[in-house]
Amino acid sequence: KTQQTGYLCRQIKRFLTNDIILSLSSDTLELFNVKQTPFEEVVQPISLLRNGLVDRKIVGTGNKIIVMYSSYVQVYKLDFITGDSSLDFTFYVDEPEKLNIKDVNEFRREFLTREISGTFDGFITVEGKYFVAVCQRESVMHIWDLETGMKLKEENLCPSFSNSNDIKGSGTNNLILSLSQSSTHPTIFLSYSLTDLAYLPFRVELDGRCRFVVHNEFIGIHCNFSFTIYNYLTSTRLFICRQDPSSPNIRCVFPQHSYILGNYFLYLDNDVLKFFNPLRQRVELCLEGIKSFVVLYTNLVVLRKKCNQIEIISKTLSHVRLDKGFIPLKTTLFTAYSTRKFVNQPLTRFIDIAYSDGSTRIHHFW
């Protein structure tokens, strides 16, 4: 059952917590508690710089908001009790030290003096207390501590694989990096410990374009009509599924990512959705007649069947047995193209954007 509880005529970015959403309107960032109606503003609006020449990225994590203008980063600290926010520190990702800027007006002067423009050429991720940026042009990974504002390390990437394809966190303070020279060259996968600030022994090199997903100590890789799961801490290959390239469904199956549901890796083998348990190293559940699927966070699966029928399946993660943990949801709010930023983690609230009138509706589930 759902209840529509209110409207926001702003561009919603994502949930910061289970109850708080980020709302970006022009050059103002606002945070609202949507647990009850009317929505409550939880901190004073944060004024952002407005510059059409700069690609702006916004990341929320806990009580911090990270705003990135090209290679220039602001970290705001939020106090949900007092409703205040403060500019905690600022830095350029490729410089050795943070800037001595605490005042927003001083930040604006710095911004104009440097003539910052363009798009950050690389990848960023937040893993625990670490902010990590990989610069393509330098083949360097920059690691910053979000609690102290100190740069911890500049790590050179593998020199023969200068192009970064992607970087993902494990949820356990480890990173997986995907590197290559070009789209026609092999792809190398490396693991990195943010705790030790050092590379781990894991290294896999594969031909062709690859996609991957990471969960704790496991990595699943789609490449060359195969899906392989490794334990990157032990460099052990746990599982491989090879697909027939002549299969009529191959174009539908292998462009997809694999996903994580609880501790399970989900992947399509022709029209069968399979659930692989890396701890037990076996497939524990198969659902047939599936055309495509997507996982929202780690406990909701949206299935598109071969007849184009959409089904929503949720799972209580405390139940280990998947065949008894699935419950169909009677709602059409979700589609197979929904993205996780529109749903909070326990799946109690959902953002429905109505583009025709520009409004945004918040739905509550119970």
N, C-alpha and C positions, 0 to 999 in steps of 0.2 A: 504494500500500500504506500502511496506517496501523498504528500501534501505540499502544495505550492505556497510558500510562505512570504514571498516578497520580491521586489524588483530592484535592480540596480542598472541605471542607464549609463554604464561605463564599460570599458573594455576589461573584462576579468582575465587575469593571467592564470592563477592557480590557487590551490589551497596552501596556506603556510602551515597551519595546524588543522586538526579535525574540525574546528569551529571558525577559524579565521581565514579570510580570503584576501588576496592582494587585488587591488583595483587600480588600474593605471588609466589616467585621463589626461591626455596632452603631456604636460610637464609635472604633474602631481601624482604622487603615489600615496594611496590610502589603504588602510587596513580595517576591515569590518568583521565584527562577530555576528555570524548569521544563525546562531543557535536559536534566537527568538526574534520576533517581529515587534517593533521596527528594529532594523539592524543597528548595532551600536558601533561607533567609531572607537577603536581600541587604542590608537595612538594619534597624535597630531599629524596632519598631512605632511608628507615629506616632499619638498620642492626639488625637482630634478632639473638639470640643464636641458635646454631644448636646442638641438643642433641637427638639422637635416642631413649634415655631411657625416655624421657619426652613427655607427650601428650600436645601439644600446641593448645590453643584455641585463636581465634582472633575475637573481637567484635568491630564494628564501631558504633559510635553514635555521630551525629553532628560533632563537630570539635575535637573529641577525638577518639583515637584508644586504645583499651584495649587488652593487650596480657597476656595470663595466661599460666604459666608453672606449671603444677600440682597445688599446692596451692599458688604459687608465682605470683603476679600480677604487671604488668607495665601499667602505664597510660601515653600515649603520647598526647601532645596538638599540634594541627595542626594550622598553620597560612597560609591560602590560598592566602593571599595578598603578603606576603614576600616569600612564598615557604619554610619556615622553619618549623621544628618540634622540640619539646623538650620533654625530659623525665620529665613529670610533677611531678610524685611521684610513689613510689613502696611500696608494702606491702604484707605480708602474710595474707591470709583471716582469719586465726584462731588466729592471734596475736592482741594485743590491740591497737597498734599504728603503724603508717606508718614508714618506714625506712628513715633515713636521707641520701638518695642517690639521687644525681642529675646527676652524671657523669656516662656515659654508661660503661666506663672501670671499675669503682668501682662496678657497678652492676654485671659485669662479674666475678669479684673476689668474690663477695658475693655469686653468683650462684654456683661457684666451691667449695667454702668453705662449704656451706650447703649440698653439694652433693644431690641436688634435683633430684628426679627421680620418675617415675611412673605416674599414672593418678589420677586426682582429683576425689575422690569418693563422688559424690554428684551432685547438680544441681546449675547452675548460671543463673541469669537474670539481665538485665539492665532495670530499670523502671524510666524514667525521669532522674534525677541526681543521682539516687541511684544504687549502685552495690550490689547485694544480692547473697550470696553463702550459700547453705545448705549442711553441711557436714554429710554424712550418719553415719560415725562411731561415731560421737559425738552427733547426734540428736540436733544440734545447727544451728540456722540461723544467719549468720554474715551480718551486714548491714553497708555499707560504703558510704560516701558522695564523689561523683566524682568531685565536685567543690573544696572541701577543702582537700581531702585526709584523712579526719578524720573518725575513726570508730564511728558510732553512737550508735550501740547497738549489744549485743549478746543475741539473743532470744532463750530460750529453747523451743523445740517442745513438743507436747503432749507425756508424758512419756510412755503411753501404746501403742502408735503408733510410733515406733522408726524408721520405714523405710519410707524414702521420695520417693514417686513415681514421683512427678513432682511439678514444681512451675511456675506460669504464672502471668504476669502483666496485669492489666486492661486498661492501658493507662491513668489512673486517679490517679496514685500513690497509688494504692491498689494492694495487692497480693492475689492469691488463692493458697493454699497449699493442695496437695493430699498426705495423709499419710496412712500407714498400717503397720501391724506387718509382714505380708508375703503375698504371692499371694493367699493363701487360707483363709486369714482373712478379715474382713470388711475393707472398705476404708472410711476414714474420710476426709471431706473437711472443711477447715478453711479459714477465710478471715483475712487479716492483713492490717492495715493502716500504710504506710510509713511516712505519714505526722505526725501522732500522735505517731508512734512507739509503737503501741499496737494492740492486737487482737480485731477484731470486733465481735459482738455477733453471727454471722452466724456460724452454725455448722450442717453438714449433715453427717450421717453415713449410708453407703450402703454396702450390701453384694456383693462380686464378684469383678472382674476386671473392672475398670472404665476408661473412657476417657472423657476429658472435654475441653471446650473452654470458654474464658472470653472476654466480651466486655462491657466497662464502668461498670455499676452496675449490670450487668447480667452474669450468668454462665449457660452454657448448659452442661449436663452430660449424656453420654451414659453408661448404666449399666443394665445388666440382661434383655436384650431385651426391653429396654425402653429408651426414651429420655426425660429428664426433664429439664425445665428452671426455675431458681430461680432469684429473686432479692436479692442479698446477703447483701445489705444495710438494707433491711427491714425483711430479713429472710422469704420472702413470696414465695411460689411455684406458678408460673404463668401458667405452662403448663406441660402436660405429654402426651406422645404418647407411648402406649404399643404395642409391636409387637408380633404376633403369633409365638412362637418358632418352630412350624412345617412348617412355610412358606418355600417354596423351595428357596426363595431368601435371607433367613435370613443370610446365611454365607457371602453373598456379601454385605448386607446392614450394619449390625451392627459392623463389624470390622472397618468401616469407621469413620472418625472424622466428627463432624459437623463443619460448617464453618460460617464465618461472611461475609455478603455482605452489605456494608453500615451499617445500623442499624438492619439488618435482620439476623436471625439465619436460616441457610440452613441445611436440614437433609433429608435423604431418608426414606420413608415409603413404603416398598416393592419397586416397580419400579416408584414411584412418588416422585419427588423432590419438597419439600414444603418450603415455605418462611414464617417464623413466625416473626411477629412484636411484640416485647416484650412491647413496649409502649402502643400499642392498644390491646395487649394480644389476638391475633388472627392470623390464617394463611391467608395470603393475596394473595398468588399465588401458583399454582400447575403446574408442568411440568411432563407429563406422559412419560413412556417408557424410563426411565433413568437407566442405569446400574451402573454408578459411576460418580463422579464429583470431582472437586477440584477448590478452589477459589484462585486466585493470588492477593495478597493484598486484597483490599476490593471492587474492581470494575471490575473484570473479572472472569467469570465462564467457566471452561472447562468441557463439558459434554460428557460422553461416553454413547451412546444409546445402547439399547439391541441388535441392529443389528451391534454393534461395530463401528458405524459411530461416528466420533468426530465432535462436534460443539463447536464453540467459541462464547460466549455471553458477551458483555460488557455493562456496565450500567453507564450513567451519574448520578452521585450521587445527583446532584441538583434536579433531577426528583424524586418526591416522589412515583408516580404511577409506579410500576414495570412493568405492562403490556405495558406501552408506553415507558419505558426507556431502553428496550433491543434492541441492534443492532447486527446482526450477522457480524463477521469479516471474510473476505475471505483470510484466510492464514492457512497454515499447519505447521507453526513453532512451535506451542505449542502442547503438548500432555497432557494426563491426569496425567502424572507423573512429569510434570514440577514443579519446586519448586520456591518459591517466591524470592529467592536470585538472580535469573537470570533475573528479571524484575524490572525496577524502578517503583516508586509508581504511577506516572500518566500514566504508560504504554506507554511511548513514546520511550523507548529503551529496547532492548532484547538482551541477551547474548546467542549466539549459539556456543556451544563447538564442534569442529570437532575433534574427538579423533583419527582419522586415521592419520592425519598429525600433531597433537598436537597444531594446531592453534585455536584461538578463534575469532569469528566474532561478531561484534556489528551491530545490525540492528536497524534502526530508523523507527518509525511509524508516519504517519501523515494522 
